Amino acid sequence: MFGYIGIGLAFGIIGKSLGFSPWLVAILSLTVYAGSAQFILVSMMALHNPIFSIVLAIFLVNSRMILMSITTAPYFKNDSMLKNILIGSFLTDESFALGMNKVNYT
C-alpha cells in the first residue's frame, strides 16, 4: 500500500509541474485506475497529442493486463462472473507477482 502513496505523490508533482490544476490531477487520481495511464495521459495532454494517440498509447502500455488475466483465469474458473469481476479489479502488477510467487512455491 505504501508504494501507491509514492506513485500518487509523484503523479501529483508531475501533473502540477506540467501546468495542470490540482483539481484535474485529483480527479484523474480518483477516476483513472492505472498509474501508468495517468502519467501517459498528462504527459501527452501537455504536448497536445490527439485523443486517439493518447488512447492507443494507454491501451498498449496496459495491454500487459490481458496477459496477466489470461494467466490467472484458470484459478478462478469455478467462481461466479460477479466474483471474477471483483477479483479482476484488484489485479495489479504487484498482486500478480505475489500471487504467481505463491503458486510457484506451493
Secondary structure, 3 states (H helix, E strand, C coil): CHHHHHHHHHHHHHHHHCCCCHHHHHHHHHHCCCHHHHHHHHHHHHCCCCHHHHHHHHHHHHCHHHHHHHHHHHHHCCCCHHHHHHHHCCCCHHHHHHHHHHHHCC
